[in-house]
């Protein structure tokens, strides 16, 4: 968030690429509400800020993250498009009617080359 110059108190609409989601428990993907999973932001790529709806006050960003409304079909890495991000009290990532979740593009496979001996 700091790289995208998101400030405390700010509200933005943004794209968050490369969010990793892991299930917690075997019934995670049953479609029932309140199932929990682990969300990893350490795999996230650069944030694209689409719009700033509320200016920030320059204070430090909160360290606690709350994700609301995220639904995925399976474990994996996803791009969160056009999400609402609020940074006051907690850092809230909110999926709403404008938001989309798409599977993240897989990185190109690295080719293994055989060593050459002379």
C-alpha positions as a Markdown table, in Angstrom:
| # | Residue | x | y | z |
|---|---|---|---|---|
| 1 | Unk | 0.0 | 0.0 | 0.0 |
| 2 | Unk | 2.9 | 2.3 | 0.8 |
| 3 | Unk | 4.3 | 1.8 | -2.7 |
| 4 | Unk | 1.0 | 3.0 | -4.2 |
| 5 | Unk | 1.1 | 6.0 | -1.8 |
| 6 | Unk | -2.1 | 5.0 | 0.0 |
| 7 | Unk | -2.4 | 7.1 | 3.1 |
| 8 | Unk | -4.2 | 6.6 | 6.4 |
| 9 | Unk | -7.8 | 7.8 | 6.3 |
| 10 | Unk | -7.9 | 7.4 | 2.5 |
| 11 | Unk | -10.6 | 5.5 | 0.6 |
| 12 | Unk | -9.7 | 4.2 | -2.9 |
| 13 | Unk | -10.8 | 1.9 | -5.6 |
| 14 | Unk | -8.0 | -0.3 | -6.7 |
| 15 | Unk | -6.8 | -3.5 | -8.4 |
| 16 | Unk | -4.9 | -5.8 | -6.1 |
| 17 | Unk | -3.1 | -8.5 | -8.2 |
| 18 | Unk | -1.7 | -11.8 | -7.0 |
| 19 | Unk | -3.6 | -12.4 | -3.8 |
| 20 | Unk | -3.1 | -15.9 | -2.6 |
| 21 | Unk | -6.1 | -17.7 | -0.9 |
| 22 | Unk | -5.8 | -21.0 | 1.0 |
| 23 | Unk | -8.8 | -22.8 | 2.5 |
| 24 | Unk | -9.0 | -23.5 | 6.2 |
| 25 | Unk | -10.9 | -26.8 | 6.7 |
| 26 | Unk | -12.3 | -29.3 | 4.3 |
| 27 | Unk | -15.7 | -27.5 | 4.0 |
| 28 | Unk | -14.3 | -24.2 | 2.9 |
| 29 | Unk | -15.8 | -24.1 | -0.6 |
| 30 | Unk | -19.4 | -25.2 | 0.2 |
| 31 | Unk | -20.9 | -21.8 | -0.6 |
| 32 | Unk | -22.0 | -21.4 | 3.0 |
| 33 | Unk | -21.5 | -18.0 | 4.6 |
| 34 | Unk | -18.8 | -17.3 | 7.2 |
| 35 | Unk | -16.3 | -19.9 | 6.0 |
| 36 | Unk | -12.8 | -18.8 | 6.6 |
| 37 | Unk | -9.5 | -19.0 | 4.8 |
| 38 | Unk | -6.0 | -17.6 | 4.8 |
| 39 | Unk | -5.3 | -14.7 | 2.6 |
| 40 | Unk | -1.7 | -13.8 | 1.7 |
| 41 | Unk | -0.8 | -10.4 | 0.5 |
| 42 | Unk | 2.9 | -11.1 | 0.4 |
| 43 | Unk | 2.4 | -12.5 | -3.1 |
| 44 | Unk | 0.6 | -9.3 | -4.2 |
| 45 | Unk | 2.0 | -7.4 | -7.2 |
| 46 | Unk | 1.9 | -3.7 | -7.7 |
| 47 | Unk | -1.4 | -2.0 | -6.8 |
| 48 | Unk | -3.2 | 0.0 | -9.4 |
| 49 | Unk | -5.2 | 2.9 | -7.9 |
| 50 | Unk | -8.3 | 3.5 | -10.1 |
| 51 | Unk | -9.8 | 6.4 | -8.1 |
| 52 | Unk | -9.4 | 8.2 | -4.7 |
| 53 | Unk | -12.8 | 8.7 | -3.2 |
| 54 | Unk | -11.7 | 10.2 | 0.1 |
| 55 | Unk | -8.3 | 11.9 | 0.7 |
| 56 | Unk | -6.1 | 10.7 | 3.6 |
| 57 | Unk | -4.7 | 12.5 | 6.6 |
| 58 | Unk | -1.1 | 11.3 | 6.2 |
| 59 | Unk | -1.0 | 9.1 | 9.4 |
| 60 | Unk | 0.5 | 5.7 | 9.5 |
| 61 | Unk | -1.4 | 2.9 | 7.7 |
| 62 | Unk | -3.1 | 0.3 | 9.9 |
| 63 | Unk | -1.5 | -3.1 | 10.2 |
| 64 | Unk | -4.6 | -5.1 | 10.7 |
| 65 | Unk | -6.4 | -6.1 | 7.4 |
| 66 | Unk | -10.0 | -7.1 | 7.1 |
| 67 | Unk | -11.4 | -8.6 | 3.9 |
| 68 | Unk | -15.1 | -8.4 | 3.3 |
| 69 | Unk | -17.2 | -10.2 | 0.6 |
| 70 | Unk | -14.4 | -12.2 | -1.0 |
| 71 | Unk | -15.7 | -15.4 | -2.5 |
| 72 | Unk | -13.4 | -17.8 | -4.5 |
| 73 | Unk | -14.2 | -21.2 | -5.9 |
| 74 | Unk | -10.9 | -22.9 | -4.8 |
| 75 | Unk | -7.5 | -22.4 | -3.4 |
| 76 | Unk | -5.4 | -20.2 | -5.7 |
| 77 | Unk | -4.0 | -16.9 | -6.6 |
| 78 | Unk | -6.5 | -14.2 | -7.7 |
| 79 | Unk | -6.5 | -10.7 | -9.0 |
| 80 | Unk | -9.0 | -8.5 | -7.1 |
| 81 | Unk | -10.3 | -5.9 | -9.5 |
| 82 | Unk | -12.0 | -2.6 | -8.7 |
| 83 | Unk | -12.1 | -3.2 | -4.9 |
| 84 | Unk | -12.9 | -0.6 | -2.3 |
| 85 | Unk | -10.0 | -0.1 | 0.1 |
| 86 | Unk | -10.5 | 1.9 | 3.3 |
| 87 | Unk | -7.6 | 2.7 | 5.6 |
| 88 | Unk | -9.0 | 4.1 | 8.8 |
| 89 | Unk | -8.7 | 2.0 | 12.0 |
| 90 | Unk | -8.2 | -1.2 | 10.0 |
| 91 | Unk | -7.2 | -1.6 | 6.4 |
| 92 | Unk | -10.4 | -2.9 | 4.8 |
| 93 | Unk | -10.5 | -4.6 | 1.4 |
| 94 | Unk | -14.2 | -4.6 | 0.4 |
| 95 | Unk | -15.6 | -6.6 | -2.5 |
| 96 | Unk | -18.8 | -4.9 | -3.7 |
| 97 | Unk | -21.0 | -4.8 | -6.8 |
| 98 | Unk | -18.3 | -3.1 | -8.8 |
| 99 | Unk | -15.6 | -5.6 | -7.8 |
| 100 | Unk | -14.4 | -8.7 | -9.7 |
| 101 | Unk | -12.3 | -11.7 | -8.8 |
| 102 | Unk | -10.3 | -13.3 | -11.6 |
| 103 | Unk | -7.7 | -16.1 | -11.4 |
| 104 | Unk | -4.2 | -14.5 | -11.6 |
| 105 | Unk | -2.3 | -15.1 | -14.8 |
| 106 | Unk | 0.4 | -17.8 | -14.2 |
| 107 | Unk | 3.9 | -16.6 | -14.7 |
| 108 | Unk | 5.7 | -17.9 | -17.7 |
| 109 | Unk | 7.5 | -21.2 | -17.1 |
| 110 | Unk | 11.2 | -20.9 | -16.8 |
| 111 | Unk | 13.0 | -23.1 | -19.3 |
| 112 | Unk | 15.6 | -25.4 | -17.9 |
| 113 | Unk | 18.6 | -25.6 | -20.0 |
| 114 | Unk | 21.1 | -28.4 | -19.9 |
| 115 | Unk | 24.7 | -27.4 | -19.0 |
| 116 | Unk | 27.1 | -27.5 | -21.8 |
| 117 | Unk | 30.4 | -29.2 | -21.3 |
| 118 | Unk | 33.4 | -28.5 | -23.4 |
